[in-house]
């Protein structure tokens, strides 16, 4: 099931809320979440519930072994950890990468006829996400950073929790450890969760999907191959689309989590305002970055090793990051692309960049990010290269046609909204509005200062009421609009499903 | 105060979800949507097999969406929102001056089988295939052929939109260049309609993809001139015009611009239509004398005139002409005399031309869209004196049916 569907919003969610809040005991509340999450997961492909349950059970059982041997026999505990990780990774490798390896091995002449791809092997949705979550439990347990979870339902709830199950954020076990058995649901949390969820839904439905439609249009009409303007539009709208789609999804996950008393860590922090690629990767899909840093980069020695090994570590992490995103060469290349840039920034580029005007730094980052998205979005290498070349007018027959110009013109408002919405500006303005005392605007201050009176607190009595109404009305209007779009389109699959 | 906002937001959110959930349960399922002119999905059949392969759940998704409460109003809200976002169009439909709508994006086919998604582009090779078939048919035909390829609204209502005409022009040029003289192609149909539209004449509907009855009349006069029957053209003022208000066409349904007002559908007549009879035929399989199955043609519906007035009270008012769609029909005068026979191989654009053409010919009408493409056999069977092909350009771009005529 996906969040941006009518069935989720108006059948699944109300039923889950109703059941959840009518049960007082947290143990049974976890039961509800566990069962409902399995239903959520199995809605499209019921059989893959079994794959996920197997992974959960395996990690749960091995957790006991690890915990048992940890105080006395660390080597033994380590063995169990490795075994557990191996089994988990085996499932991921089999379902996600098996056919990719087979197809590439078949390129070797003597293997072409001896092996064949496994037919009917479909990727269980979210396997990349939940495998990483489970692994975080096993590793943290071994490191003594968390306690063994004896309650199977609680552990199952952690892995399957529907808000983050299929597209993250990748929640580390130790970050929600204590919330699994003790958490308090409050109006405070529910209200902010609602606003967050609706914001995410609007980001996805109103902007992300619309940008995707423009992207598809420019891509489908082969505009990118014939016209430079078309190629730029492919890049720009993919850049907008993927941010609003993915960060919108994370917002929804965080919001839904709050509705059930969970507090997840942030996953995005305005990535497109970065001044370098190093900064970009600290702001984009933060939970994945943290995971790789914590469980791959640092164990390999991180920064505290010789220069050469440091570069090796960066290379390993970025090769894996790319490959994690999909079983295709373009994703690997995408990872390598960023790995190389990050190494260059680390050695000399960052120092040099800092001397340049900040506008140049932004432009540099956005362009490299955009080029990256071209690699990312074209699984067909030839088309990707053609699009990239078209950006610079290579191989194009025209800069722009009247029809492409028309399309660009009508997509401009979305582009502007998308660009502004990707910066902290709207939030800043809103916060500022909330701290200006509107009841005093126009009144002459006794101290002669012409600035409006600024309040220390965010919400104060009189004006607070206005903002209470405005905030709520805004949230509600967005919700109605999103519902209208969902009814109109009915079908809008999440991009991040394929990973 | 922060607390009040949170309570208010929480309660409203939950109330919104539950309101729709409850309304969904309480409202009975509808089988058909007039707005969308299609059957709605009802509750799917449950089997364990269907559950395990995921088809049950995907059907449930569709069922839930199709039966969703206030579906039409919500579609309207989306239309308004898109307008506020200055997109200038919705669901591939352009919004022009005076509420003129036109489909801009089409289903386009890359090859005979592979459908690509909506786009405003056409495959010249596909159109070339259709033209080849048309040319071959026209050259081999024993009777004269005339070809009318009615333009799309977007080709005609040019003055109402900012939308560039390069694609319409390219299609125009390709057709004019490649169709052989034997096919009797009316080259200036689009130019006629476009200039009349620009002059404020009501030749095409605003909310429907068809031409109006007046537009059909213009097309009729052009045909009569083409056939050298200029003197027999019935003047416009000889007709009495009955108007049917509140016609919301197909483009309007697709657009979701609920604020765009309706069209008026005109019925033109020379007094009574009772002097004509429309008969609908279908092939039926029966057991022949030798025990083998054989096809027999059977008249399954006959009515006086060419209108089914029941449709005038429904949403799909255009369907009143020729009783919507039938694969094989005749419209004959009841006077028992022999009239020249005209075979019309058509899509729905020809339906509004029937009231005019029936005055001069006995009409044999076959529906190309229903793949009635063996025109030579119809000419022989009915002893037709002429063939008229009426095939809208959207059809020409979107499918490969015309390429099958012979």
Interface residues (C-beta under 8 A of the other chain):
Chain A: X5 X6 X7 X9 X10 X11 X13 X14 X15 X17 X43 X44 X45 X46 X47 X187 X188 X190 X191 X192 X194 X195 X198 X206 X210 X216 X217 X220 X221 X401 X402 X403 X405 X406 X410 X411 X413 X414 X417 X458 X459 X460 X461 X464 X465 X467 X468 X471 X472 X475 X476 X479 X480 X481 X483 X484 X485 X486 X487 X488 X490
Chain B: X1 X2 X3 X4 X5 X6 X7 X8 X9 X10 X12 X13 X14 X16 X17 X18 X20 X21 X24 X51 X52 X54 X57 X58 X60 X61 X62 X64 X65 X68 X71 X74 X75 X76 X77 X78 X81 X85 X86 X87 X88 X89 X91 X116 X117 X119 X120 X121 X162 X163 X164 X166 X167 X256
